Amino acid sequence: MVKENLVLLEQVFSDYKPAHFKFKLWNGEEWAPPGLEEERATVVINNPGIMAYILAFPTDLRLGEAYIYGDIDIEGDIYAVFPVEDYLRQTYHRLALNPFFWKRVLTLKKVVCDFERLQGRGKACLMGKLHTIERDRQAISYHYDLPPEFYALYLDPMMNYSCAYFRDPGENLATAQKNKLELICRKLRLKPGERVLDIGCGWGGFVIYAAKKYQVQVVGITLSEKQARYAQEWIKKEGLQKLAEVRLQDYREIQEKGGFDKLVSIGMFEHVGGPMLKTYFRQAWELLKPGGLFLNHGIAADWGPFRIRRWSFTEQYVFPDGQLLPVSKTLTVAEKVGFEVRDVESLREHYALTLRHWVKNLEEHREEALKLVDEVTYRVWRLYMAGSSYGFATNRHSVFQALLVKNRDNGRNALPLTREDIYGGWKVLEP
């Protein structure tokens, strides 16, 4: 099987350049693409049949599963291997017409099941109709109801699980995440005594920050039981019970029409889904007082026709039922509901940096992570976060903060004429 694999690698990757990785087979033998330049990573082939299995139908799901279940390992710089998927997509039509390619693939595929794979986290298996509250609860639980201590290994001390804001590329993660919280508070023009709803509050980072610094009444909601419990305990520890609360609740379940001066959603929007866009923005509109502001912070993308969800690694193992939509579609629906779009800012490069910090932190705390989760789960997180960083860096997807306003009669609102108040005299809350 060694010779057959080497021939297959030569056939598929002989034109791959510039390459920054080499292959190492289970017996220690190595092969590098002729276009190898700086060697940054090694792809270790543990399963003699796995390359044939992947190349027969090279989706990101097969590539991802091969790594998380141990058929292959990635040693060194994991980012060096992500261009492979693009290369395979571009060259596959040529390979598919070559009978010698299929002869080797079909021969090697027969041994793929003989390898003992890692055991652990499996695919998400959700029940019920798409985007009902109960099914959304299952989707959120699948990703977020791991031990909070696992997330704490790679997140900042405020437990922000969304894009940071780097005022300088060399800033540390903790500072950049506080920058993000401060930026959002400034865009919302928070004032003491206002009532604020945080839709998808996570472990409570924004809730704590806004309540402590801006003395607003903050209600956070989440569908994750472990997140809600963590945030509630954090609020008590900080002595903020009079200003902050976190509920285990879906945004569609809130009945307080006109009950909030400001709304914020930070990194939850990806879970809403295209069919629910109108419901989401309509509910936000109903919950806001006239003149209220809504800061919607979410990832956006236009995957195109080649991205089929059942072949997506992220859909199956990371964020089931999640959906990334073009920002143009998002804002169109918001406007149809009645919101005026007052400000839109892309933080794409900021998310690429954020994710690199997370991956670095996770890799440095691998042994601690494996005391909290299984090896497969660790690999899922390492792969999806590194892949996401690559996606943001290469403009496959982006992230936007959109500031929306529910105008009073005759288009009136309290917003200033410029954005100078947002960026002047910058100061974040100290620990």
PAZA-318323 format. One record per residue (C-alpha): x, y, z; residue number from 0. Coordinates in steps of 0.05 Angstrom, whole numbers, plus 5000, padded with zeros to 4 digits. Layout:
! residues N
xx->X&yy->Y&zz->Z&fitor->NUM
...
! end
This chain:
! residues 431
xx->5000&yy->5000&zz->5000&fitor->0
xx->5059&yy->5047&zz->5010&fitor->1
xx->5078&yy->5048&zz->4936&fitor->2
xx->5005&yy->5057&zz->4914&fitor->3
xx->4997&yy->5117&zz->4961&fitor->4
xx->5061&yy->5149&zz->4936&fitor->5
xx->5040&yy->5142&zz->4864&fitor->6
xx->4971&yy->5171&zz->4881&fitor->7
xx->5003&yy->5231&zz->4916&fitor->8
xx->5048&yy->5242&zz->4857&fitor->9
xx->4990&yy->5240&zz->4808&fitor->10
xx->4947&yy->5288&zz->4848&fitor->11
xx->4997&yy->5338&zz->4877&fitor->12
xx->5052&yy->5341&zz->4825&fitor->13
xx->5026&yy->5409&zz->4802&fitor->14
xx->5012&yy->5437&zz->4871&fitor->15
xx->5051&yy->5500&zz->4884&fitor->16
xx->5072&yy->5536&zz->4923&fitor->17
xx->5069&yy->5480&zz->4974&fitor->18
xx->5084&yy->5490&zz->5048&fitor->19
xx->5075&yy->5419&zz->5073&fitor->20
xx->5098&yy->5349&zz->5061&fitor->21
xx->5066&yy->5280&zz->5070&fitor->22
xx->5090&yy->5226&zz->5117&fitor->23
xx->5063&yy->5155&zz->5112&fitor->24
xx->5048&yy->5108&zz->5169&fitor->25
xx->5114&yy->5072&zz->5158&fitor->26
xx->5155&yy->5137&zz->5163&fitor->27
xx->5167&yy->5146&zz->5088&fitor->28
xx->5158&yy->5218&zz->5064&fitor->29
xx->5137&yy->5252&zz->5000&fitor->30
xx->5136&yy->5326&zz->4984&fitor->31
xx->5104&yy->5363&zz->4925&fitor->32
xx->5155&yy->5387&zz->4875&fitor->33
xx->5132&yy->5458&zz->4889&fitor->34
xx->5151&yy->5454&zz->4962&fitor->35
xx->5179&yy->5521&zz->4986&fitor->36
xx->5180&yy->5536&zz->5060&fitor->37
xx->5162&yy->5472&zz->5098&fitor->38
xx->5113&yy->5492&zz->5152&fitor->39
xx->5072&yy->5429&zz->5165&fitor->40
xx->5070&yy->5353&zz->5156&fitor->41
xx->5008&yy->5315&zz->5138&fitor->42
xx->5015&yy->5246&zz->5170&fitor->43
xx->4975&yy->5191&zz->5135&fitor->44
xx->4957&yy->5140&zz->5188&fitor->45
xx->4904&yy->5102&zz->5148&fitor->46
xx->4930&yy->5070&zz->5084&fitor->47
xx->4864&yy->5079&zz->5049&fitor->48
xx->4844&yy->5149&zz->5071&fitor->49
xx->4874&yy->5189&zz->5014&fitor->50
xx->4836&yy->5147&zz->4964&fitor->51
xx->4772&yy->5155&zz->5004&fitor->52
xx->4780&yy->5231&zz->5006&fitor->53
xx->4801&yy->5239&zz->4934&fitor->54
xx->4743&yy->5198&zz->4908&fitor->55
xx->4696&yy->5254&zz->4932&fitor->56
xx->4738&yy->5312&zz->4961&fitor->57
xx->4688&yy->5350&zz->5003&fitor->58
xx->4708&yy->5389&zz->5065&fitor->59
xx->4667&yy->5339&zz->5105&fitor->60
xx->4711&yy->5281&zz->5085&fitor->61
xx->4774&yy->5321&zz->5095&fitor->62
xx->4750&yy->5343&zz->5164&fitor->63
xx->4729&yy->5274&zz->5186&fitor->64
xx->4795&yy->5245&zz->5165&fitor->65
xx->4831&yy->5293&zz->5212&fitor->66
xx->4784&yy->5291&zz->5273&fitor->67
xx->4781&yy->5214&zz->5274&fitor->68
xx->4856&yy->5206&zz->5267&fitor->69
xx->4861&yy->5179&zz->5196&fitor->70
xx->4909&yy->5236&zz->5185&fitor->71
xx->4947&yy->5282&zz->5232&fitor->72
xx->4971&yy->5353&zz->5218&fitor->73
xx->5036&yy->5369&zz->5252&fitor->74
xx->5062&yy->5441&zz->5254&fitor->75
xx->5026&yy->5500&zz->5223&fitor->76
xx->4955&yy->5476&zz->5208&fitor->77
xx->4941&yy->5538&zz->5165&fitor->78
xx->4991&yy->5512&zz->5113&fitor->79
xx->4943&yy->5457&zz->5090&fitor->80
xx->4878&yy->5496&zz->5079&fitor->81
xx->4892&yy->5516&zz->5007&fitor->82
xx->4889&yy->5441&zz->4989&fitor->83
xx->4813&yy->5442&zz->4986&fitor->84
xx->4814&yy->5498&zz->4935&fitor->85
xx->4867&yy->5461&zz->4895&fitor->86
xx->4827&yy->5397&zz->4894&fitor->87
xx->4764&yy->5434&zz->4872&fitor->88
xx->4801&yy->5465&zz->4814&fitor->89
xx->4837&yy->5402&zz->4792&fitor->90
xx->4784&yy->5349&zz->4805&fitor->91
xx->4753&yy->5353&zz->4736&fitor->92
xx->4821&yy->5334&zz->4707&fitor->93
xx->4831&yy->5276&zz->4755&fitor->94
xx->4760&yy->5250&zz->4745&fitor->95
xx->4774&yy->5239&zz->4671&fitor->96
xx->4836&yy->5197&zz->4684&fitor->97
xx->4823&yy->5122&zz->4687&fitor->98
xx->4891&yy->5109&zz->4722&fitor->99
xx->4869&yy->5156&zz->4778&fitor->100
xx->4805&yy->5116&zz->4789&fitor->101
xx->4842&yy->5050&zz->4786&fitor->102
xx->4887&yy->5070&zz->4844&fitor->103
xx->4831&yy->5103&zz->4883&fitor->104
xx->4785&yy->5043&zz->4879&fitor->105
xx->4842&yy->4995&zz->4898&fitor->106
xx->4861&yy->5036&zz->4960&fitor->107
xx->4790&yy->5052&zz->4982&fitor->108
xx->4780&yy->4979&zz->5000&fitor->109
xx->4826&yy->4985&zz->5061&fitor->110
xx->4797&yy->5049&zz->5090&fitor->111
xx->4753&yy->5012&zz->5140&fitor->112
xx->4810&yy->4969&zz->5168&fitor->113
xx->4838&yy->5028&zz->5208&fitor->114
xx->4819&yy->5037&zz->5281&fitor->115
xx->4794&yy->5108&zz->5286&fitor->116
xx->4790&yy->5154&zz->5346&fitor->117
xx->4725&yy->5152&zz->5385&fitor->118
xx->4689&yy->5212&zz->5412&fitor->119
xx->4644&yy->5269&zz->5388&fitor->120
xx->4598&yy->5248&zz->5332&fitor->121
xx->4555&yy->5286&zz->5282&fitor->122
xx->4498&yy->5328&zz->5307&fitor->123
xx->4432&yy->5291&zz->5305&fitor->124
xx->4377&yy->5342&zz->5313&fitor->125
xx->4303&yy->5325&zz->5316&fitor->126
xx->4242&yy->5364&zz->5294&fitor->127
xx->4226&yy->5418&zz->5243&fitor->128
xx->4282&yy->5466&zz->5224&fitor->129
xx->4287&yy->5528&zz->5268&fitor->130
xx->4232&yy->5512&zz->5316&fitor->131
xx->4252&yy->5535&zz->5386&fitor->132
xx->4263&yy->5463&zz->5409&fitor->133
xx->4308&yy->5445&zz->5350&fitor->134
xx->4347&yy->5510&zz->5358&fitor->135
xx->4356&yy->5492&zz->5431&fitor->136
xx->4386&yy->5425&zz->5410&fitor->137
xx->4433&yy->5459&zz->5360&fitor->138
xx->4458&yy->5508&zz->5412&fitor->139
xx->4467&yy->5453&zz->5464&fitor->140
xx->4507&yy->5411&zz->5415&fitor->141
xx->4560&yy->5465&zz->5408&fitor->142
xx->4558&yy->5506&zz->5472&fitor->143
xx->4542&yy->5457&zz->5528&fitor->144
xx->4613&yy->5433&zz->5537&fitor->145
xx->4647&yy->5450&zz->5603&fitor->146
xx->4657&yy->5526&zz->5607&fitor->147
xx->4728&yy->5510&zz->5630&fitor->148
xx->4743&yy->5484&zz->5560&fitor->149
xx->4724&yy->5550&zz->5527&fitor->150
xx->4762&yy->5588&zz->5581&fitor->151
xx->4826&yy->5554&zz->5557&fitor->152
xx->4827&yy->5593&zz->5492&fitor->153
xx->4780&yy->5653&zz->5502&fitor->154
xx->4796&yy->5718&zz->5538&fitor->155
xx->4779&yy->5728&zz->5612&fitor->156
xx->4712&yy->5760&zz->5593&fitor->157
xx->4693&yy->5696&zz->5555&fitor->158
xx->4678&yy->5731&zz->5490&fitor->159
xx->4663&yy->5680&zz->5435&fitor->160
xx->4660&yy->5729&zz->5378&fitor->161
xx->4705&yy->5775&zz->5337&fitor->162
xx->4751&yy->5821&zz->5377&fitor->163
xx->4771&yy->5891&zz->5356&fitor->164
xx->4845&yy->5903&zz->5348&fitor->165
xx->4864&yy->5976&zz->5350&fitor->166
xx->4934&yy->5951&zz->5336&fitor->167
xx->4952&yy->5883&zz->5306&fitor->168
xx->5000&yy->5870&zz->5364&fitor->169
xx->4947&yy->5879&zz->5418&fitor->170
xx->4933&yy->5819&zz->5463&fitor->171
xx->4867&yy->5783&zz->5459&fitor->172
xx->4840&yy->5808&zz->5526&fitor->173
xx->4850&yy->5880&zz->5506&fitor->174
xx->4821&yy->5870&zz->5437&fitor->175
xx->4759&yy->5837&zz->5465&fitor->176
xx->4748&yy->5895&zz->5513&fitor->177
xx->4757&yy->5942&zz->5454&fitor->178
xx->4700&yy->5904&zz->5419&fitor->179
xx->4654&yy->5911&zz->5479&fitor->180
xx->4670&yy->5985&zz->5486&fitor->181
xx->4659&yy->5996&zz->5411&fitor->182
xx->4590&yy->5964&zz->5415&fitor->183
xx->4571&yy->6005&zz->5477&fitor->184
xx->4592&yy->6069&zz->5442&fitor->185
xx->4555&yy->6052&zz->5378&fitor->186
xx->4493&yy->6040&zz->5420&fitor->187
xx->4505&yy->6106&zz->5457&fitor->188
xx->4488&yy->6072&zz->5523&fitor->189
xx->4464&yy->6117&zz->5580&fitor->190
xx->4454&yy->6100&zz->5654&fitor->191
xx->4385&yy->6073&zz->5669&fitor->192
xx->4370&yy->6049&zz->5599&fitor->193
xx->4343&yy->5978&zz->5589&fitor->194
xx->4384&yy->5934&zz->5542&fitor->195
xx->4371&yy->5865&zz->5514&fitor->196
xx->4430&yy->5821&zz->5494&fitor->197
xx->4404&yy->5767&zz->5446&fitor->198
xx->4449&yy->5706&zz->5451&fitor->199
xx->4490&yy->5731&zz->5510&fitor->200
xx->4537&yy->5672&zz->5515&fitor->201
xx->4572&yy->5668&zz->5582&fitor->202
xx->4554&yy->5741&zz->5598&fitor->203
xx->4614&yy->5783&zz->5577&fitor->204
xx->4575&yy->5840&zz->5547&fitor->205
xx->4522&yy->5837&zz->5602&fitor->206
xx->4576&yy->5846&zz->5656&fitor->207
xx->4615&yy->5900&zz->5618&fitor->208
xx->4554&yy->5943&zz->5600&fitor->209
xx->4524&yy->5938&zz->5670&fitor->210
xx->4589&yy->5955&zz->5706&fitor->211
xx->4614&yy->6012&zz->5662&fitor->212
xx->4550&yy->6043&zz->5634&fitor->213
xx->4502&yy->6027&zz->5692&fitor->214
xx->4448&yy->6002&zz->5645&fitor->215
xx->4396&yy->5949&zz->5661&fitor->216
xx->4417&yy->5889&zz->5619&fitor->217
xx->4377&yy->5827&zz->5604&fitor->218
xx->4416&yy->5771&zz->5570&fitor->219
xx->4384&yy->5710&zz->5538&fitor->220
xx->4414&yy->5644&zz->5515&fitor->221
xx->4390&yy->5574&zz->5497&fitor->222
xx->4450&yy->5541&zz->5530&fitor->223
xx->4438&yy->5517&zz->5601&fitor->224
xx->4512&yy->5517&zz->5618&fitor->225
xx->4521&yy->5587&zz->5591&fitor->226
xx->4461&yy->5613&zz->5630&fitor->227
xx->4485&yy->5581&zz->5694&fitor->228
xx->4556&yy->5608&zz->5685&fitor->229
xx->4531&yy->5679&zz->5671&fitor->230
xx->4483&yy->5679&zz->5730&fitor->231
xx->4538&yy->5658&zz->5777&fitor->232
xx->4584&yy->5711&zz->5748&fitor->233
xx->4531&yy->5765&zz->5759&fitor->234
xx->4525&yy->5745&zz->5832&fitor->235
xx->4601&yy->5745&zz->5840&fitor->236
xx->4604&yy->5816&zz->5813&fitor->237
xx->4546&yy->5839&zz->5856&fitor->238
xx->4507&yy->5863&zz->5795&fitor->239
xx->4439&yy->5830&zz->5810&fitor->240
xx->4404&yy->5898&zz->5808&fitor->241
xx->4430&yy->5915&zz->5739&fitor->242
xx->4439&yy->5848&zz->5703&fitor->243
xx->4401&yy->5783&zz->5693&fitor->244
xx->4410&yy->5724&zz->5645&fitor->245
xx->4352&yy->5681&zz->5624&fitor->246
xx->4348&yy->5613&zz->5591&fitor->247
xx->4302&yy->5638&zz->5535&fitor->248
xx->4293&yy->5643&zz->5460&fitor->249
xx->4286&yy->5711&zz->5428&fitor->250
xx->4218&yy->5692&zz->5402&fitor->251
xx->4193&yy->5679&zz->5473&fitor->252
xx->4202&yy->5750&zz->5499&fitor->253
xx->4135&yy->5785&zz->5508&fitor->254
xx->4159&yy->5854&zz->5530&fitor->255
xx->4135&yy->5895&zz->5471&fitor->256
xx->4170&yy->5963&zz->5471&fitor->257
xx->4207&yy->5942&zz->5534&fitor->258
xx->4279&yy->5959&zz->5514&fitor->259
xx->4317&yy->6022&zz->5496&fitor->260
xx->4373&yy->5985&zz->5461&fitor->261
xx->4384&yy->5915&zz->5432&fitor->262
xx->4448&yy->5879&zz->5416&fitor->263
xx->4463&yy->5812&zz->5384&fitor->264
xx->4537&yy->5792&zz->5382&fitor->265
xx->4554&yy->5728&zz->5345&fitor->266
xx->4485&yy->5697&zz->5352&fitor->267
xx->4458&yy->5717&zz->5284&fitor->268
xx->4490&yy->5658&zz->5248&fitor->269
xx->4441&yy->5612&zz->5283&fitor->270
xx->4378&yy->5649&zz->5260&fitor->271
xx->4374&yy->5621&zz->5189&fitor->272
xx->4347&yy->5651&zz->5124&fitor->273
xx->4274&yy->5629&zz->5133&fitor->274
xx->4272&yy->5664&zz->5202&fitor->275
xx->4303&yy->5731&zz->5182&fitor->276
xx->4237&yy->5768&zz->5180&fitor->277
xx->4215&yy->5737&zz->5246&fitor->278
xx->4281&yy->5757&zz->5278&fitor->279
xx->4280&yy->5829&zz->5255&fitor->280
xx->4205&yy->5837&zz->5267&fitor->281
xx->4214&yy->5813&zz->5339&fitor->282
xx->4272&yy->5861&zz->5349&fitor->283
xx->4228&yy->5918&zz->5322&fitor->284
xx->4171&yy->5900&zz->5369&fitor->285
xx->4217&yy->5896&zz->5430&fitor->286
xx->4248&yy->5965&zz->5418&fitor->287
xx->4220&yy->6031&zz->5441&fitor->288
xx->4211&yy->6084&zz->5386&fitor->289
xx->4279&yy->6116&zz->5375&fitor->290
xx->4315&yy->6053&zz->5399&fitor->291
xx->4379&yy->6024&zz->5370&fitor->292
xx->4396&yy->5953&zz->5350&fitor->293
xx->4469&yy->5932&zz->5340&fitor->294
xx->4470&yy->5867&zz->5300&fitor->295
xx->4539&yy->5835&zz->5298&fitor->296
xx->4542&yy->5772&zz->5254&fitor->297
xx->4582&yy->5732&zz->5203&fitor->298
xx->4563&yy->5739&zz->5131&fitor->299
xx->4579&yy->5699&zz->5068&fitor->300
xx->4552&yy->5679&zz->5001&fitor->301
xx->4573&yy->5606&zz->4993&fitor->302
xx->4549&yy->5598&zz->4922&fitor->303
xx->4516&yy->5536&zz->4892&fitor->304
xx->4575&yy->5488&zz->4905&fitor->305
xx->4566&yy->5490&zz->4981&fitor->306
xx->4516&yy->5436&zz->4999&fitor->307
xx->4502&yy->5433&zz->5073&fitor->308
xx->4502&yy->5358&zz->5081&fitor->309
xx->4574&yy->5357&zz->5055&fitor->310
xx->4596&yy->5412&zz->5102&fitor->311
xx->4640&yy->5395&zz->5160&fitor->312
xx->4617&yy->5456&zz->5199&fitor->313
xx->4544&yy->5438&zz->5190&fitor->314
xx->4554&yy->5366&zz->5213&fitor->315
xx->4604&yy->5376&zz->5270&fitor->316
xx->4606&yy->5448&zz->5292&fitor->317
xx->4545&yy->5492&zz->5282&fitor->318
xx->4486&yy->5449&zz->5259&fitor->319
xx->4430&yy->5489&zz->5225&fitor->320
xx->4475&yy->5550&zz->5223&fitor->321
xx->4471&yy->5593&zz->5161&fitor->322
xx->4515&yy->5649&zz->5134&fitor->323
xx->4479&yy->5699&zz->5090&fitor->324
xx->4501&yy->5758&zz->5047&fitor->325
xx->4498&yy->5823&zz->5087&fitor->326
xx->4458&yy->5853&zz->5030&fitor->327
xx->4402&yy->5802&zz->5042&fitor->328
xx->4405&yy->5813&zz->5117&fitor->329
xx->4399&yy->5888&zz->5113&fitor->330
xx->4344&yy->5884&zz->5060&fitor->331
xx->4300&yy->5845&zz->5107&fitor->332
xx->4316&yy->5892&zz->5165&fitor->333
xx->4295&yy->5951&zz->5122&fitor->334
xx->4231&yy->5918&zz->5100&fitor->335
xx->4212&yy->5908&zz->5173&fitor->336
xx->4221&yy->5982&zz->5185&fitor->337
xx->4292&yy->5993&zz->5210&fitor->338
xx->4336&yy->6048&zz->5182&fitor->339
xx->4408&yy->6025&zz->5170&fitor->340
xx->4453&yy->6078&zz->5201&fitor->341
xx->4521&yy->6046&zz->5202&fitor->342
xx->4555&yy->5983&zz->5174&fitor->343
xx->4626&yy->5963&zz->5191&fitor->344
xx->4665&yy->5902&zz->5168&fitor->345
xx->4711&yy->5869&zz->5219&fitor->346
xx->4736&yy->5814&zz->5172&fitor->347
xx->4810&yy->5821&zz->5186&fitor->348
xx->4796&yy->5827&zz->5260&fitor->349
xx->4762&yy->5759&zz->5261&fitor->350
xx->4821&yy->5726&zz->5225&fitor->351
xx->4866&yy->5753&zz->5281&fitor->352
xx->4818&yy->5733&zz->5336&fitor->353
xx->4814&yy->5662&zz->5312&fitor->354
xx->4889&yy->5656&zz->5307&fitor->355
xx->4893&yy->5676&zz->5380&fitor->356
xx->4841&yy->5623&zz->5398&fitor->357
xx->4877&yy->5568&zz->5359&fitor->358
xx->4944&yy->5586&zz->5390&fitor->359
xx->4914&yy->5586&zz->5460&fitor->360
xx->4879&yy->5519&zz->5448&fitor->361
xx->4942&yy->5486&zz->5421&fitor->362
xx->4983&yy->5511&zz->5480&fitor->363
xx->4932&yy->5482&zz->5528&fitor->364
xx->4921&yy->5416&zz->5492&fitor->365
xx->4936&yy->5372&zz->5552&fitor->366
xx->4888&yy->5412&zz->5596&fitor->367
xx->4835&yy->5409&zz->5542&fitor->368
xx->4839&yy->5333&zz->5538&fitor->369
xx->4822&yy->5329&zz->5612&fitor->370
xx->4756&yy->5364&zz->5596&fitor->371
xx->4737&yy->5337&zz->5528&fitor->372
xx->4756&yy->5278&zz->5484&fitor->373
xx->4810&yy->5279&zz->5430&fitor->374
xx->4758&yy->5284&zz->5374&fitor->375
xx->4726&yy->5346&zz->5404&fitor->376
xx->4794&yy->5379&zz->5412&fitor->377
xx->4809&yy->5365&zz->5339&fitor->378
xx->4741&yy->5391&zz->5317&fitor->379
xx->4754&yy->5457&zz->5352&fitor->380
xx->4826&yy->5463&zz->5327&fitor->381
xx->4805&yy->5450&zz->5255&fitor->382
xx->4743&yy->5493&zz->5252&fitor->383
xx->4775&yy->5553&zz->5285&fitor->384
xx->4838&yy->5550&zz->5242&fitor->385
xx->4795&yy->5539&zz->5180&fitor->386
xx->4751&yy->5598&zz->5198&fitor->387
xx->4812&yy->5643&zz->5207&fitor->388
xx->4835&yy->5622&zz->5137&fitor->389
xx->4765&yy->5636&zz->5111&fitor->390
xx->4764&yy->5707&zz->5139&fitor->391
xx->4835&yy->5721&zz->5116&fitor->392
xx->4818&yy->5701&zz->5045&fitor->393
xx->4750&yy->5736&zz->5042&fitor->394
xx->4709&yy->5673&zz->5038&fitor->395
xx->4667&yy->5703&zz->5093&fitor->396
xx->4664&yy->5767&zz->5132&fitor->397
xx->4633&yy->5795&zz->5195&fitor->398
xx->4592&yy->5859&zz->5200&fitor->399
xx->4566&yy->5905&zz->5254&fitor->400
xx->4502&yy->5938&zz->5230&fitor->401
xx->4472&yy->5994&zz->5271&fitor->402
xx->4397&yy->5998&zz->5260&fitor->403
xx->4348&yy->6049&zz->5287&fitor->404
xx->4273&yy->6046&zz->5299&fitor->405
xx->4256&yy->6118&zz->5282&fitor->406
xx->4202&yy->6158&zz->5316&fitor->407
xx->4147&yy->6191&zz->5276&fitor->408
xx->4172&yy->6234&zz->5217&fitor->409
xx->4240&yy->6199&zz->5218&fitor->410
xx->4264&yy->6230&zz->5283&fitor->411
xx->4318&yy->6198&zz->5327&fitor->412
xx->4371&yy->6221&zz->5377&fitor->413
xx->4433&yy->6201&zz->5337&fitor->414
xx->4488&yy->6253&zz->5326&fitor->415
xx->4505&yy->6276&zz->5256&fitor->416
xx->4574&yy->6243&zz->5256&fitor->417
xx->4609&yy->6182&zz->5286&fitor->418
xx->4663&yy->6223&zz->5321&fitor->419
xx->4635&yy->6207&zz->5389&fitor->420
xx->4647&yy->6133&zz->5378&fitor->421
xx->4722&yy->6137&zz->5366&fitor->422
xx->4745&yy->6196&zz->5408&fitor->423
xx->4774&yy->6191&zz->5479&fitor->424
xx->4778&yy->6116&zz->5477&fitor->425
xx->4779&yy->6081&zz->5545&fitor->426
xx->4759&yy->6010&zz->5563&fitor->427
xx->4738&yy->5983&zz->5630&fitor->428
xx->4797&yy->5961&zz->5670&fitor->429
xx->4795&yy->5894&zz->5707&fitor->430
! end
